């Protein structure tokens, strides 16, 4: 009987700042909405943070990519891609952290942009980034 894929996203979020240090993850200012006074707009920088848990038989290299799509199917940023090496520390599972700073994101209009994570060409999950017009006078 073959194993099913057991890798799971434990955390997938946007934030103001993130870093990994010795396996520990620091996340500051997590959010899911950007409010702008006008559109189109440019968001200077945000961080995308992903924590994935892998089972023992998945310890190896895995290809990943993160794509963005708005409701019209348009891409809002270049695809982020690379490889993640999963190594155990004597436990039955292991986690890997993906931390990316994304600068100068251009948004044409309010709405939603989905960030989609693929591992080994399979969609593992996605999160929405909401774009809202500031209603304040």
Backbone bond lengths (Angstrom), bond angles and torsions (degrees), N, CA, C in turn:
res aa  C-N    CA-C-N  psi(-1)  N-CA   C-N-CA  omega(-1)  CA-C   N-CA-C  phi
1 X - - - 1.458 - - 1.522 109.11 -
2 X 1.320 117.86 126.97 1.463 121.85 -176.18 1.515 111.51 -80.77
3 X 1.304 115.06 154.01 1.464 120.23 176.15 1.532 109.89 -74.50
4 X 1.318 115.85 142.56 1.463 118.21 168.92 1.524 107.06 -84.94
5 X 1.318 116.01 158.30 1.460 118.53 175.81 1.516 108.86 -65.72
6 X 1.319 116.15 125.38 1.455 119.57 -175.74 1.521 112.11 -110.79
7 X 1.346 117.42 -3.60 1.463 117.32 -178.86 1.527 109.59 -59.52
8 X 1.340 114.48 137.91 1.460 120.30 -175.75 1.518 109.83 -133.91
9 X 1.319 115.83 142.25 1.462 120.29 171.58 1.527 107.87 -79.67
10 X 1.322 116.77 121.39 1.464 120.38 175.26 1.524 111.09 -94.93
11 X 1.335 115.64 -24.56 1.453 119.86 -177.81 1.521 108.08 -153.80
12 X 1.331 116.14 135.34 1.467 121.25 178.65 1.521 103.92 -152.54
13 X 1.333 117.47 106.81 1.461 119.21 -173.23 1.520 111.81 -151.78
14 X 1.321 115.01 162.70 1.466 122.82 169.75 1.521 107.38 -99.72
15 X 1.335 116.78 148.02 1.458 119.09 176.26 1.529 110.08 -155.84
16 X 1.332 114.80 171.20 1.463 121.05 -179.48 1.530 111.92 -75.64
17 X 1.346 115.47 -33.03 1.464 119.63 -179.13 1.526 108.92 -156.71
18 X 1.334 116.21 144.84 1.461 121.12 174.82 1.516 109.82 -153.12
19 X 1.335 115.03 150.40 1.459 119.90 172.33 1.520 109.12 -154.67
20 X 1.334 114.01 155.07 1.451 119.99 173.49 1.512 108.02 -113.35
21 X 1.322 115.48 136.92 1.453 120.49 179.83 1.521 107.93 -141.65
22 X 1.326 117.25 111.69 1.456 121.43 178.78 1.518 113.18 58.74
23 X 1.320 116.25 37.33 1.452 119.84 178.34 1.519 114.71 86.38
24 X 1.345 116.38 -9.28 1.466 120.40 177.47 1.508 109.66 -95.24
25 X 1.324 115.10 138.70 1.451 121.89 -176.08 1.520 109.37 -108.25
26 X 1.327 116.56 127.77 1.463 121.79 174.27 1.523 108.08 -111.27
27 X 1.336 115.52 128.41 1.467 121.32 -178.72 1.523 107.84 -128.40
28 X 1.328 116.84 128.38 1.462 121.58 -179.34 1.529 109.12 -121.76
29 X 1.307 116.36 127.29 1.461 121.46 170.42 1.513 114.73 68.65
30 X 1.335 117.07 59.93 1.463 119.40 179.68 1.535 110.28 -73.98
31 X 1.348 116.14 144.67 1.475 120.83 -176.68 1.520 110.19 -154.81
32 X 1.335 116.43 168.28 1.470 120.33 174.56 1.523 112.31 -134.48
33 X 1.350 117.01 4.46 1.466 120.62 -175.91 1.525 110.19 -135.31
34 X 1.329 115.87 135.39 1.464 121.83 172.21 1.519 106.79 -113.64
35 X 1.326 115.81 127.70 1.465 121.25 179.92 1.518 108.19 -109.71
36 X 1.327 115.71 127.39 1.463 120.66 -177.62 1.520 109.85 -126.14
37 X 1.332 116.37 149.46 1.473 120.86 177.89 1.516 111.76 -74.15
38 X 1.361 115.59 -26.22 1.462 118.20 179.97 1.523 109.76 -151.72
39 X 1.317 114.75 157.65 1.463 121.53 174.31 1.519 107.83 -126.12
40 X 1.350 119.57 148.90 1.463 126.14 -3.51 1.535 111.88 -62.63
41 X 1.341 115.91 156.50 1.458 120.38 178.91 1.521 109.37 -139.14
42 X 1.321 114.53 165.84 1.465 121.56 176.21 1.515 107.40 -123.66
43 X 1.330 116.98 126.87 1.466 120.90 174.52 1.522 106.88 -94.91
44 X 1.360 117.36 122.86 1.474 119.11 -170.36 1.528 113.68 -61.94
45 X 1.340 117.72 -44.75 1.466 118.68 -179.57 1.516 110.54 -163.98
46 X 1.316 114.99 140.68 1.454 120.43 168.16 1.521 107.48 -142.78
47 X 1.310 115.37 162.46 1.458 121.11 176.64 1.523 108.82 -111.44
48 X 1.319 116.02 140.63 1.453 122.66 172.07 1.524 106.34 -108.53
49 X 1.344 116.45 127.47 1.457 121.28 -176.82 1.526 109.17 -124.61
50 X 1.325 115.52 130.17 1.456 120.96 178.84 1.526 108.74 -133.17
51 X 1.319 115.32 133.11 1.472 121.80 174.39 1.522 106.58 -120.45
52 X 1.334 115.98 119.90 1.458 121.51 -177.37 1.522 108.84 -117.33
53 X 1.333 115.66 133.70 1.470 120.36 175.82 1.526 109.17 -101.81
54 X 1.338 114.73 130.12 1.461 122.31 -179.26 1.520 109.82 -114.48
55 X 1.325 116.25 145.10 1.462 121.18 173.58 1.525 110.13 -85.40
56 X 1.321 114.21 163.92 1.464 122.94 -173.61 1.527 113.14 -47.86
57 X 1.336 116.60 -46.27 1.470 119.23 -175.37 1.523 112.71 -73.94
58 X 1.338 117.05 -5.28 1.466 120.33 179.20 1.531 111.89 -99.09
59 X 1.338 117.60 1.53 1.462 120.24 -179.39 1.522 108.86 -66.52
60 X 1.321 116.82 109.51 1.464 123.83 179.03 1.517 106.64 175.90
61 X 1.311 116.39 -165.68 1.458 119.89 176.05 1.517 110.65 -87.20
62 X 1.319 116.22 140.70 1.465 121.57 176.82 1.527 108.72 -132.11
63 X 1.333 115.65 136.79 1.465 120.42 174.86 1.526 108.29 -81.28
64 X 1.333 116.13 140.29 1.454 118.82 175.59 1.514 109.92 -133.79
65 X 1.342 115.23 158.63 1.459 120.05 169.05 1.519 108.77 -152.17
66 X 1.322 114.50 151.27 1.460 121.79 176.83 1.514 106.90 -122.91
67 X 1.328 115.75 123.32 1.462 121.59 178.92 1.523 108.82 -117.38
68 X 1.324 115.07 154.81 1.467 119.35 174.13 1.516 108.93 -117.71
69 X 1.316 115.62 145.78 1.464 121.29 175.57 1.515 109.04 -143.84
70 X 1.328 115.46 135.18 1.464 117.68 171.12 1.526 108.22 -95.64
71 X 1.321 116.46 -176.96 1.460 119.88 -173.98 1.522 112.37 -65.40
72 X 1.348 117.21 -21.92 1.468 120.63 177.08 1.525 111.88 -87.54
73 X 1.343 116.10 2.31 1.466 119.23 -178.15 1.510 113.42 82.24
74 X 1.340 116.97 6.54 1.475 120.36 -179.99 1.527 110.03 -78.87
75 X 1.335 115.49 144.32 1.459 120.56 174.30 1.529 108.35 -84.07
76 X 1.321 116.43 138.86 1.467 120.06 179.16 1.515 113.23 -102.67
77 X 1.313 117.01 -13.56 1.461 119.67 176.93 1.514 107.95 -152.37
78 X 1.323 115.14 165.11 1.455 119.45 175.45 1.525 108.86 -65.52
79 X 1.324 115.12 146.51 1.461 120.04 176.58 1.520 109.53 -61.78
80 X 1.337 116.15 135.74 1.464 121.87 172.57 1.521 106.00 -94.97
81 X 1.327 117.59 127.46 1.459 117.89 179.18 1.511 110.38 -143.76
82 X 1.314 115.19 160.90 1.450 120.22 -179.88 1.511 110.38 173.20
83 X 1.315 115.18 -163.00 1.460 120.96 178.01 1.515 109.02 -125.43
84 X 1.317 115.34 143.69 1.462 120.89 175.11 1.524 106.80 -117.60
85 X 1.330 115.74 130.01 1.462 122.89 179.31 1.524 106.37 -96.76
86 X 1.314 116.82 121.90 1.462 120.72 -179.56 1.519 108.26 -103.59
87 X 1.341 115.41 119.87 1.462 120.73 179.95 1.522 108.96 -125.27
88 X 1.302 115.33 135.03 1.462 119.83 177.93 1.516 111.91 -80.25
89 X 1.340 115.41 160.43 1.471 121.14 175.97 1.520 108.25 -122.87
90 X 1.327 115.52 35.21 1.457 119.61 179.78 1.519 113.32 90.38
91 X 1.329 117.73 -0.79 1.458 121.23 177.97 1.526 110.12 -97.32
92 X 1.330 115.92 168.17 1.467 120.62 -179.12 1.525 111.71 -74.65
93 X 1.345 116.54 -20.21 1.458 120.84 177.82 1.522 108.37 -133.08
94 X 1.321 115.10 166.20 1.462 120.15 177.07 1.523 108.18 -144.59
95 X 1.333 115.76 151.84 1.459 119.00 176.42 1.518 109.89 -111.58
96 X 1.330 114.62 150.35 1.456 121.91 170.88 1.513 107.98 -125.95
97 X 1.329 115.44 142.28 1.462 121.36 178.97 1.520 109.53 -110.25
98 X 1.324 115.96 134.04 1.456 122.14 171.14 1.520 106.68 -114.10
99 X 1.329 117.24 120.02 1.460 122.56 -177.98 1.526 108.11 -128.16
100 X 1.328 116.15 120.32 1.463 120.45 -177.57 1.513 110.64 -130.74
101 X 1.325 116.48 134.41 1.464 121.37 168.46 1.531 106.61 -91.46
102 X 1.329 116.00 129.08 1.466 121.32 178.04 1.522 107.44 -116.62
103 X 1.324 116.45 118.15 1.463 120.96 -175.48 1.520 111.67 -105.75
104 X 1.342 114.77 150.12 1.470 122.72 172.43 1.529 113.28 51.86
105 X 1.325 115.15 55.09 1.464 120.51 175.40 1.517 109.40 -77.43
106 X 1.322 116.11 126.80 1.469 121.37 -179.79 1.515 110.01 -98.03
107 X 1.327 116.64 129.91 1.462 121.46 176.90 1.510 108.97 -122.57
108 X 1.340 116.20 126.34 1.461 120.71 -175.77 1.524 112.37 -75.89
109 X 1.346 115.61 -36.11 1.458 118.53 -173.79 1.519 108.92 -154.91
110 X 1.332 115.00 169.15 1.454 118.46 175.42 1.527 108.42 -68.03
111 X 1.318 116.47 164.39 1.461 120.23 -177.53 1.512 109.81 141.92
112 X 1.324 115.60 -139.44 1.462 120.10 -178.60 1.524 109.43 -142.30
113 X 1.326 115.19 142.25 1.462 121.97 173.09 1.523 107.14 -121.79
114 X 1.312 116.83 127.12 1.461 120.89 178.32 1.519 110.60 -94.84
115 X 1.323 115.76 132.21 1.462 122.59 173.60 1.521 106.37 -101.24
116 X 1.339 116.00 120.35 1.460 121.73 -172.22 1.527 109.21 -115.09
117 X 1.337 116.23 129.31 1.461 121.87 179.44 1.530 109.80 -101.87
118 X 1.331 115.35 126.03 1.461 121.71 173.42 1.522 108.50 -113.80
119 X 1.332 116.30 134.40 1.461 121.57 171.90 1.516 106.48 -120.25
120 X 1.326 116.70 128.77 1.467 121.61 -177.49 1.535 110.79 48.86
121 X 1.331 115.70 43.12 1.473 123.64 177.05 1.523 114.55 67.21
122 X 1.332 118.34 11.63 1.462 120.51 174.62 1.524 108.96 -111.53
123 X 1.337 116.12 135.70 1.459 119.35 178.56 1.520 109.09 -69.34
124 X 1.345 116.16 122.52 1.462 120.30 -178.99 1.524 111.11 -98.76
125 X 1.329 116.63 -28.69 1.459 119.43 178.95 1.513 110.70 173.59
126 X 1.346 115.22 172.87 1.459 119.90 178.77 1.521 109.53 -151.21
127 X 1.321 115.73 158.70 1.463 121.36 174.08 1.520 109.10 -134.51
128 X 1.338 116.56 148.28 1.461 120.54 179.21 1.525 111.75 -91.97
129 X 1.327 115.75 143.06 1.462 122.20 168.57 1.530 106.01 -113.94
130 X 1.326 116.11 115.86 1.463 120.83 -177.14 1.519 110.13 -90.67
131 X 1.333 116.15 139.08 1.463 122.81 -179.31 1.525 107.38 -118.84
132 X 1.338 115.72 118.88 1.444 119.54 -175.53 1.523 110.74 -125.36
133 X 1.317 114.51 147.08 1.461 120.82 174.60 1.518 108.13 -80.34
134 X 1.333 116.52 135.18 1.452 121.76 176.57 1.527 108.31 -70.79
135 X 1.330 116.77 118.06 1.454 121.17 -177.70 1.517 113.10 -82.46
136 X 1.344 118.03 -4.29 1.461 120.20 -175.67 1.532 110.47 -70.17
137 X 1.323 117.27 144.28 1.480 120.81 -179.93 1.521 111.30 -68.26
